[in-house]
Amino acid sequence: KKKGFQMPQHVHPLVYQFAVICRDSDLSLSRISKNAGLAETVVHGWFNHYTPNVTNFTAALNSLGYDLAIQPLGSDKICMKCLGTGKVVNALDLVDACPVCTKESEAAFHG
């Protein structure tokens, strides 16, 4: 964990996941903001209940090597091992293990 980094409370799940990515990166919020072409106060605002606009949020995610994606409701969950296959997933749908990794029905889990 970064020294002095406080996780935001009562924010949208995407903002919380972004905060996790920020916390786990080697970059400061100041550097992340600068790399995304945003004022640091903009990113801090997201952690204080302000809703990011899609363009700014995508830029911040891109600066960390992530992207924002749309997926169907009820889409499959995927494990960290299978994440490297290039399948687009919601980060909140990650699980520790999936049936593909445990040699169970691939069709039932990954479609």
Secondary structure as GFF3:
##gff-version 3
##sequence-region A 1 111
A	DSSP	alpha_helix	13	24	.	.	.	ID=ss1
A	DSSP	alpha_helix	29	36	.	.	.	ID=ss2
A	DSSP	alpha_helix	40	46	.	.	.	ID=ss3
A	DSSP	alpha_helix	54	63	.	.	.	ID=ss4
A	DSSP	beta_strand	78	79	.	.	.	ID=ss5
A	DSSP	alpha_helix	80	83	.	.	.	ID=ss6
A	DSSP	three_ten_helix	91	93	.	.	.	ID=ss7
A	DSSP	beta_strand	94	95	.	.	.	ID=ss8
A	DSSP	alpha_helix	106	110	.	.	.	ID=ss9
###
